[in-house]
Amino acid sequence: MSDAAGLGDVAAADMGVTPGLGAGGGAGAARPGRETFRLFVRNKAAVVGVLMLAGVVFMTVAGPRLYDQDPKDIVARPLIGPGELTEARLGTDYLGRDVLAGVINGGATSLTVAAMAAAMVLVIGIGIGAVAGYYGGWTDSALMRFTEFFQVLPALLFAMVVVALFEPSMWTISFAIGVVAWPGIARITRAEFLRLKNLEFVRAARAVGATDWRIIRKVVFPNALPPLIVSATLIMGTAILFEAGLAFLGLGDPNTTSWGLMIGLNRGNFLTAWWSVTFPGLAIFFTVLSFSLIGDGLQDAYNPKLRGR
Amino acid sequence: MLRSIAARIAQALGLILAVMCLNFLLIHLTPGDPATVIVGESGAGDPELLEEIRAQYGLDRPFVVQLVTYIGRVAIGDLGESYFFNQSVTSLISARLWPTVLLVGTALSFAVAAGTMVGVATARRPESLLSHGATVLALVGFSMPVFWTGIMLVILFASTWKLLPVQGWHDVSYGEGVLANVLDVGEHLVLPALTLGLIYLAQYSRLSRASMLEVLESDYVRTARAKGLGERRVVYKHALRNAVIPVVTVIGLQFGALLSGALLVETVFNWPGLGRLAFDSILRRDTSVLLGVLMVSSVMVIVANLLTDLLYTIIDPRIRLRERSNV
């Protein structure tokens, strides 16, 4: 509905991404990839983000093997504070389950669901955005109306309805998140395709007889990648927050442990047992923060002129 | 101008129609008998009621007839019955609408006002400590799950320091009278609104900072400075108007997300709004209420989008003028 301000800017503002990140981007035009990498590595915040994410992934993958404690087992009396027990260093929850084990094992669900949802968001968003931007005209208007429709649905509420009406499983939850989170990506992709499609190298490809499908895939898409990579990183963060929100409301997969579910289950006790909600929340926070930092770093690296904005 | 407003209103009505169709599809795509879905678990045991629903919604008639019947009912404000409460969904929702509007409105006003202020202040001194602090805060604000932020704020302000109430929106300890009521609700509103506002405060400060930096480099600002205008006048009178345009854009676009955040915040604080209602209806399997909340919330987002579009034309006269020359 916001035709007034220009859809390109809207799309970018939507994701917090700056429009028109150029192809290649970096100052050293000869090897743009390497230049981007150099700028990214020099960015302290981005490196911190990578290390943080590596820590979370390590905890999720290796943690359950190093700390062999089932998060569903009752190990001690309920609501014991952190540091008081050796068998539950971060304390116990309202049933007497080990909070540390929950934090370690909760990441797998969050990360898997987020990755599946992000993959779905990218497929739908890039597909629709690319077709709309490349073909323009009525195809564009029709697809943008469609996108707009999904943008006015309150995402979490729609996801709640989908999960409540169908069985909550990792698949339905990823599907619910994927269905509501793609419009941002579609708008960015469309804006990039609109910008690129009449540039000389695309016209050249058309002149030598390349098919539309080939041009979209091999000529335009690679040049539209930088802002999409940035958005994909941020989408991972959003998807994790989403999954946590649904799980907090009790709409997560009931058979798995997840950070959001831990907070939701311990909600009635948080005034007496702050540790049961604080640590899972910190885990969500650091995971999302790592993706935000990486996304920011990539953005700066792809477009050094905009650094710090 | 009038024609473009009419076009946008028509577009909004089209979107509302699309939401109705979606609601209808959700009822029919759900595994099981649509009549059971409509009445929810509490009504499904009653075969007479199921028959009545089938007749009422025309569930034995062709699909298209059903769709038209459904849209006709919703269009006159009939969102069905809650068989849990034995009350119409419309009346349930209208009782819960204002708390949500109050929460979202307060949070949004706070976020926009404070966010723009921080954004402008940091754009004027991009290398200051405040500026770097604001960048970090924006990242932190974006990365915290909103329900967790709420819980942490309650632990701090309501439990540790005992400054504000933990939850709910009314307290019997307050006396009668309008003023007491306002103070009562106001006190209960602080934490939920702050929780919800903080995320957007973070985003808006970042956004207005970026656009302010850009605007401050533009030619017309240089001209204003060259004329010898004071810095204050240049920033607040000339630059600010253009710098808030992206913020307005994003308010419209993010309103759905804001409402989603409000649902979570309401659940944390037991705030008796639409989110709490949706949450409870899921627990009660009261599907008609849940779908009603989805319908009403989507309409709220559509209306908010329409309002931001109109707001543009006030803030940015270029849009108004461009449209006038087109007509």
Interface residues (C-beta under 8 A of the other chain):
Chain A: M1 S2 A4 A5 D9 V10 A13 D14 G16 T18 R145 E148 F149 Q151 V152 L153 P154 A155 L156 L157 F158 M160 V161 V162 A164 L165 F166 G237 L241 A244 G245 F248 L249 G250 L251 G260 I263 R267 F270 L271 W274 V277 T278 G281 I284 F285 V288 L289 S292 L293 D296 G308 R309
Chain B: R8 Q11 A12 G14 L15 A18 V19 L22 L26 L29 T30 P31 V37 P126 T135 L139 V140 F142 S143 M144 P145 V146 F147 W148 I151 M152 V154 I155 S159 V166 Q203 R206 L207 R209 A210 L213 E214 I245 P246 T249 V250 G252 L253 Q254 G256 A257 L259 S260 G261 L263 L264 T267 V268 G275 A278 F279 I282 L283 T287 L290 L291 V293 L294 S297 S298 V301 I302 N305 L306 T308 D309 Y312 T313 D316 I319
